[in-house]
Amino acid sequence: MPKYSTAFGMDVHLRSTTVCALDADTGEAVTRRFPGNPWGEIAGWMDGFPGPSLAAYESGYLGFAPQRELAGLGVECVVAAVSKIPRSAADSASKNDRNDAARMAKAILAHDIS
């Protein structure tokens, strides 16, 4: 599996998308919430981080649409099965969009998502 410089965890909803950019070397996380699903704006924001990078989000009602949109804009993106993402009791207790996006980014760097 390639080493990614930046992992982008996404929590995708119909009315908003929260993205966490996690630097593989420093562990620094930058999170941004986008109203709606402005894929071009999201891809542009992601482009400001060092590559190579990988984005991921949990499968859900939007299906593969976000993946196809981002791939068309040059962003490598995968859809992760909810059942395959490790989740601790602490994760369940502090569930919110920001934490869910960060958990996805950490899962990429831990090689739980490929």
N, C-alpha and C positions, 0 to 999 in steps of 0.2 A: 504494500500500500504506500502511495507517495506521502511524503511529509508535507503537510500544509502549513503555511506561515500564518494564515488566518482562517478561522472556522466561523461560519455564520449560522447561528441557530435562529430559526424563525418560528414564531407562534402566529399562525395565519387564521384570521377570521374574516367574515364578510365585511365588517365595518372598520377593521384595523389590522395592521400587520406590525408586530414587534420583532425587531431584529437585534440580535446580540452579536457583535464582532469580537471574537476572542483571539488575542495574539498568542500564538503557540510558544514563543520564546519568553515573553514577559508575564503572561497570564493576565495582562490588562484587558478589561472588558469595556466596550463602549456599546450602549444600548440606545436604540432610537425607535420611536413609535411613529408609524406612518398611518394617517387616516385613510381608510379604504385599502385598495390594493394597487398603488401606482408602481407597477413593476419597473418601468423605465427609471423612475426616481430612485427606487430601491437599488437597482443595478448600478446606477451612477454613484450612489453613496458607497456601495460595496467596492467600486472601482478605486476608491480613495485609500484602500488598505493594501498592504503588501500581499503579493501572491507567491506561490500558488494558493488558491483558496477553494473551499468547498462549502456549499450552503445545504442545509437540510431542514425539513419540517416534518411533523407527524402527519400521517395520512388522516384524512378527514373528509368532510362533505364537499370540499372544493376539489378533491381528487388530484389529478395530475395537472390541472390547469396552471397553478403557479410554477410547477417545474418546467412545463413547456414554454411558458412566457419568459421565464428567466433564462432558460437554455437558448431561446431565440435571441436574447440580448447578450449572449456570451458568458453567462454565469453557470458554472458547473453546480448542479443542484440535484439532490436525491430526496426521495420520499421515504420516510422511515416508518415501518410498522410500529404502531403504538406498543404492541406486546414485546417488541425487541429492545426497547429503550429501558435501561436500568432506572429504577425509581426507588428511592429510599422512603422511609416513613416521614423523614423531615421534608422531602420534596412534596409529598402529598399534603402535609400540614401547611406548607407555605406556597400553595399553588396560586400563581398569578401569571399574567402574560410575560412579564419581565423575567421571572424565575424559569418559566417553561422555555423561553428562548435561550437563556443561559445554559440550561440543562442540555439542550440539543447541541449547542456549540461544544460543551465539554464532552459530550458523547462522541462527537466527530474526532476530537483530539485523542480520546481514549480508545479509538478504533472500534467503538461499538456500532458505528455507522460507517458504511463505505459505499 
